[in-house]
Amino acid sequence: MKKLLTILALCLFSVSTGALAGTCNGEFGWLGKGKVFGLAEGDFIFTGEFSGAFFNTDVNDPTHKATVQCPGSWHVQGGEGNSQGVCILKDAAGDKMFFTWAGTGSFPVTGGPFQVTGGTGKFEGSAGGGDFVGHTVAMDDEMNGMGYATWTNCTY
């Protein structure tokens, strides 16, 4: 009986600790919708949301084909920019993972580190991070950007 209780306690402990671990390397295709405030010639501030789908290089990871919404801002001055925000990744089961990010670079590219700050469901307690490089590929007539971000060195 004592042995059975010990085994049960160990099983419960192993199930109840630690978040799911995985990798989140891949491509995030996005549409940036929001408001662009024009400043001096070629300078602007964008506030809005970058949203789209994430395609993980590990097609078996639960983040593969997840939706991503990233409210944030991008300030470009003299061709150089600073970007920052948060992201909410949501998988097909409805579980979420949360990120913060900040980047720099010469427009139309921005990149830098991001941190995994937590989650819900299977991602609850997630921590980690990686690097991103975002590329604006095109703009529509209302200055909404379209592009992609490559995520590397990402673990959670």
C-alpha positions as CSV (number, residue, x, y, z in Angstrom):
1,M,0.0,0.0,0.0
2,K,2.8,2.4,0.9
3,K,4.5,1.7,-2.4
4,L,1.2,2.3,-4.3
5,L,0.7,5.7,-2.6
6,T,4.3,6.7,-3.3
7,I,3.9,5.9,-7.0
8,L,0.5,7.8,-7.2
9,A,2.1,10.8,-5.5
10,L,5.0,10.8,-7.9
11,C,2.6,10.5,-10.9
12,L,0.5,13.4,-9.7
13,F,3.6,15.5,-9.0
14,S,5.0,14.8,-12.5
15,V,1.7,15.7,-14.2
16,S,1.1,18.9,-12.2
17,T,4.5,20.6,-12.6
18,G,6.1,22.3,-15.6
19,A,4.6,23.7,-18.7
20,L,4.7,22.1,-22.1
21,A,8.1,22.6,-23.7
22,G,8.6,23.1,-27.3
23,T,10.2,25.2,-30.1
24,C,8.6,28.1,-31.9
25,N,10.9,28.6,-34.9
26,G,9.3,29.4,-38.2
27,E,7.4,32.1,-40.2
28,F,4.7,34.4,-39.1
29,G,2.8,35.9,-42.0
30,W,1.1,39.1,-41.0
31,L,-1.1,42.0,-42.0
32,G,-0.4,45.3,-40.1
33,K,-3.6,47.3,-39.6
34,G,-3.8,50.4,-37.6
35,K,-3.1,54.1,-37.8
36,V,0.0,55.7,-39.4
37,F,0.9,59.2,-38.2
38,G,3.1,60.9,-40.8
39,L,5.9,63.1,-39.4
40,A,8.7,64.7,-41.3
41,E,9.4,63.3,-44.8
42,G,9.7,59.6,-44.6
43,D,9.2,59.5,-40.8
44,F,6.1,58.0,-39.2
45,I,4.7,56.3,-36.2
46,F,2.5,53.2,-36.7
47,T,0.2,52.0,-33.9
48,G,-2.0,49.0,-34.5
49,E,-1.9,45.2,-34.8
50,F,0.2,42.8,-36.8
51,S,-2.0,39.6,-37.1
52,G,-1.8,36.4,-39.1
53,A,-0.8,32.8,-38.9
54,F,2.4,31.1,-37.6
55,F,4.0,28.2,-39.4
56,N,6.4,26.3,-37.2
57,T,9.3,24.4,-38.8
58,D,8.2,21.6,-36.4
59,V,4.9,20.7,-37.9
60,N,4.1,18.5,-34.8
61,D,4.4,21.4,-32.3
62,P,1.1,22.8,-31.1
63,T,2.1,26.3,-32.2
64,H,2.2,25.2,-35.9
65,K,-0.6,27.0,-37.8
66,A,-1.6,29.0,-34.7
67,T,-3.1,32.4,-35.0
68,V,-1.1,35.4,-33.8
69,Q,-2.2,38.9,-32.8
70,C,0.5,41.5,-32.0
71,P,-0.6,44.9,-30.9
72,G,2.3,47.2,-31.0
73,S,4.0,50.3,-32.4
74,W,6.7,51.2,-34.9
75,H,8.5,54.5,-34.9
76,V,10.6,55.2,-38.0
77,Q,12.8,58.3,-38.1
78,G,15.5,59.0,-40.6
79,G,15.0,55.5,-42.0
80,E,15.8,53.8,-38.7
81,G,13.0,52.4,-36.5
82,N,12.1,51.1,-33.1
83,S,9.3,48.6,-32.7
84,Q,7.7,47.1,-29.6
85,G,4.6,45.3,-28.5
86,V,3.1,42.1,-27.2
87,C,1.8,39.0,-29.0
88,I,-1.0,36.5,-28.3
89,L,-0.6,33.2,-30.0
90,K,-3.7,31.0,-30.0
91,D,-3.7,27.3,-31.1
92,A,-6.6,25.3,-32.5
93,A,-7.6,24.1,-29.0
94,G,-7.9,27.8,-27.9
95,D,-4.9,27.7,-25.6
96,K,-2.8,30.9,-25.6
97,M,0.8,31.8,-25.3
98,F,1.9,35.4,-24.5
99,F,5.0,37.2,-25.8
100,T,6.7,40.6,-25.4
101,W,8.9,41.9,-28.2
102,A,11.1,44.9,-29.2
103,G,13.1,45.5,-32.3
104,T,15.3,47.9,-34.2
105,G,16.4,48.2,-37.8
106,S,16.3,50.1,-41.1
107,F,12.8,50.3,-42.5
108,P,11.3,48.1,-43.9
109,V,13.1,45.6,-41.6
110,T,12.9,45.4,-37.8
111,G,14.2,42.7,-35.5
112,G,15.3,41.8,-32.0
113,P,14.5,39.6,-29.1
114,F,11.1,38.4,-27.8
115,Q,10.2,36.7,-24.5
116,V,7.6,34.1,-23.8
117,T,5.8,35.4,-20.7
118,G,3.2,32.8,-20.0
119,G,0.0,31.3,-21.4
120,T,-3.2,29.4,-20.8
121,G,-4.1,25.7,-21.0
122,K,-1.2,23.6,-22.2
123,F,0.9,26.8,-22.4
124,E,0.3,27.8,-18.8
125,G,3.6,28.6,-17.1
126,S,5.5,28.8,-20.4
127,A,8.7,30.8,-20.4
128,G,11.5,31.2,-22.9
129,G,12.0,33.3,-26.0
130,G,13.9,33.8,-29.2
131,D,14.7,36.3,-31.9
132,F,12.6,37.7,-34.7
133,V,13.3,39.6,-38.0
134,G,10.2,41.3,-39.4
135,H,10.0,42.3,-43.1
136,T,7.4,44.7,-44.5
137,V,6.9,43.4,-48.1
138,A,4.2,45.8,-49.3
139,M,1.8,48.5,-48.3
140,D,-1.8,49.1,-49.4
141,D,-3.3,52.4,-50.3
142,E,-4.2,53.1,-46.6
143,M,-0.6,52.4,-45.5
144,N,-1.4,49.0,-43.9
145,G,1.7,46.9,-44.1
146,M,1.9,43.3,-45.2
147,G,4.8,41.0,-44.6
148,Y,6.3,38.3,-42.5
149,A,8.6,37.7,-39.5
150,T,11.1,34.9,-39.1
151,W,11.3,33.5,-35.6
152,T,14.6,31.7,-34.6
153,N,16.3,30.3,-31.5
154,C,12.8,30.1,-30.0
155,T,12.0,27.8,-27.1
156,Y,9.2,27.7,-24.6
